[in-house]
Every structure is written in C-alpha cells, then in structure tokens.
Amino acid sequence: MGFSTQCIHAGNEPEPTTGAVTVPIFQTSTYVQPELGRHKGFEYARTKNPTRDALEANLAALERGKRAHCFASGMSATDTVFRLLKSGDHVVAGENMYGGSYRLFSRVLEKFGLEFTYVDTSSLDAVRGAIRPSTRILFLETPTNPMMTITDLAACAEIAHQSNILVVVDNTFCSPYLQQPLELGADIVVHSTTKFINGHSDSVGGVVVSKSDEIADQIGFLQNAVGAILSPFDSWLVLRGVKTLAVRMKQHEENGRAMAQYLAGQSKVQKVNYPGLPDHPQHELAKRQMKGFGALMSFELGSYERAKAFLDRVRLCSLGESLGGVETLISHPVSMTHGSVPEETRRRLGITPGLVRISVGIEDVEDLIADLDQAFAAI
Ligand SMILES: Cc1ncc(COP(=O)(O)O)c(C=O)c1O
C-alpha cells in the first residue's frame, strides 16, 4: 500500500460487533476473562488497549518498523528508550536538539549514572571520535531544532553498528512522510505525536517504533512496567489526526518552501535556516535523505529587542511553543523551547536572542506572509 493509503487504513479494521468504520474509544481499565487462565488478548489496560493497539499498528506501518508503543508524551517515549540502558552506559547525542531532551539527559538521566557526550552529529568525524567502549546509544535529531542542521542517518548508522551501538532517531520534525530513519539503518524512532503526526494541537503524546521484535519486546516490557501509556481518548485523537498526515504534509511542504523564499528575500532578516534553500550547508544531503524539506525554519533578526517587537506584532501566526499543527506557530527558542540549554552552548550553536522559529501551518500562505509583512513593518 502507498503511504497515503496506509495513513488511513493501517491498523484501522472495521469494528467487529457493529462494523463501525472508525476504531472505538475503548474507555476501560480492565477486561472480563471468560474463565481462569483464558482471556481475549486483553488483561489490563496499562498493558494493552484496543484503541492504542490500532494506533500502534498504524504508526509501525508508517515508520516501516516491526512494532510501535505509544506513550503519554514525546518525552516519556524518549525516557522509556533510555531505560534500556544501565548505570555506566554512555550515550552520544546531538549537541543541538530539543531542549527538553537535553534537560532529560542532563538533569534526570545523569543522576542514574548514564553518561552523555554531545557532538555536532553532522560531522561524521565528531561522531566517530565520541564513541567509547561503553557507548550504547547514538541519539540523533535531524533536522535539528531550531538550527535545521542535517545529520547523515545512513552514514551514522554504519559507524554506530560497527560498535554494536543502537541508533535512536527523534523524527518529530519530519514525520514519516518526509523521512523514514529505520529504512536508513536506525534501530528505533521516537516521535512527539503531539506535533505533525496528530497535527491538530489537541493531544500530547509520543511513540517508540522499533525495527526488530527483540527491541520491541524490551520497549513493551518497559512500557508496561513504567506505565506512561497514551490514554484511549488520545490514541483515538491521534488515529484520527494521522489519517490526513499525507495531505497535511504536502500543504505544509508547499507553504514551507514559499515562506522560506519570502523570508530569504526580506531585508530585515539576516539569515534563514531552512534545508530547502540552496545555500543551506547540507542542502544536497537533505534532498537525498528526506522526501521534502518540511515546514520548520528559523531566522535571525539581530537582537532580542527586534525579535520581541516582531513577535508581539504577529496576529494570524500564533506565538506559542510546539510545532506541526495545522495552524502556524511562531516561537522564540531562547526564552521558550531552549531555555534549558546552557547559554554558552546556545551561543555556539547560533541560538541567539534574535532567533525566531516558525512552524508553517496549512493556511493560505498569502495570509501568513501578509501577517509577517505587517509585523516586519514594526521593526
Ligand atoms: C523534536 C522534539 N522531540 C520531542 C519533543 C517532546 O515531546 P512532548 O512535548 O510530546 O513531550 C518535542 C517537543 O517540542 C520536540 O520538538
């Protein structure tokens, strides 16, 4: 089946009792067992729920994985993956990733004896150089948030697998429509389903998609043991949202390209970070690795004062954290998503007080540009 067909049909079997075309919300905590020692595949709803099962089957298919497990948030999905490790294990991670992932690693997981080295994963030499005998996971985010740097997933997987290191990719920025890391050699994909996968800014959730049954069994064990599951209602919302992933992503992509062109020609913008622009340092790699360039980009306005004046003036574009919704969201990484990243690191990466990030929605792009035009007029 093609990707669009899978978005709609994978995991979505008509309900057997009534033939209902949508998977019902199985709002139950437990299941009656017909006799001791016999049940219908469902014992307790932390372990398994039919609505969550349907979503997990859908997302496993879209990411080309063996199985998927859905979590209460993107962060709980990532956290569960790291519970595969034990004290003393070492992780190589990208130096520019979602600030919440950095906070989880540096302020929570390090306390339990995991060790982290952060490198520029767009440099294969830097990745190679950071690997130690105790390295167990290479954690990648591409494009990075918010600088939009691209990491070569196939090359990193080759390096990591020479030392039996698991490659974990946070694919939130792309969704499986734009990039399928398991096909490029990764072992595990995580998502904040809060973003493009659900797409409607009405649910917080996460997913872990595993390449093999062996990894999936371990994630399933941890999911049940730790318990940060996605609720039946949220599973249903995401299952509904993902049906339109392909059509939404096409429009996000078209609007993203138009917005990047507009920003690149705007005299008040000093620099635009978008992999679809020919001057992006990894434009060719992005073309090879992704099926499009997406709807996220960041741009430099030169100072906090100019960024504030601009952001205070936008109307149609909503000032807020998050991304990947049908509505355009605009944010200020330094004071919002990347507040937990040390100032020195932010400065080195280019996450300056004048940097603005935009997640372009699927509105008429002319309206979005008109909104930005009037906001630029204020600075
Ligand atoms: C790239 C990325 N990964 C993970 C997360 C965390 O997801 P959640 O907010 O669903 O916990 C986010 C949230 O913004 C994100 O942008």
The ligand as a MOL file (V3000), in Angstrom:
LIG
                    3D

  0  0  0     0  0            999 V3000
M  V30 BEGIN CTAB
M  V30 COUNTS 16 16 0 0 0
M  V30 BEGIN ATOM
M  V30 1 C 11.8960 17.3290 18.4650 0
M  V30 2 C 11.0760 17.1120 19.6910 0
M  V30 3 N 11.1970 15.9570 20.3570 0
M  V30 4 C 10.4740 15.7130 21.4810 0
M  V30 5 C 9.6110 16.6530 21.9860 0
M  V30 6 C 8.8550 16.3640 23.2570 0
M  V30 7 O 7.5480 15.9750 23.0070 0
M  V30 8 P 6.3160 16.1800 24.0180 0
M  V30 9 O 6.1360 17.6460 24.1760 0
M  V30 10 O 5.1950 15.4950 23.3380 0
M  V30 11 O 6.7060 15.5150 25.2970 0
M  V30 12 C 9.4510 17.8680 21.3260 0
M  V30 13 C 8.5290 18.8900 21.8710 0
M  V30 14 O 8.5160 20.0200 21.4630 0
M  V30 15 C 10.2080 18.1030 20.1540 0
M  V30 16 O 10.1160 19.2620 19.4810 0
M  V30 END ATOM
M  V30 BEGIN BOND
M  V30 1 1 1 2
M  V30 2 1 2 3
M  V30 3 2 2 15
M  V30 4 2 3 4
M  V30 5 1 4 5
M  V30 6 1 5 6
M  V30 7 2 5 12
M  V30 8 1 6 7
M  V30 9 1 7 8
M  V30 10 2 8 9
M  V30 11 1 8 10
M  V30 12 1 8 11
M  V30 13 1 12 13
M  V30 14 1 12 15
M  V30 15 2 13 14
M  V30 16 1 15 16
M  V30 END BOND
M  V30 END CTAB
M  END
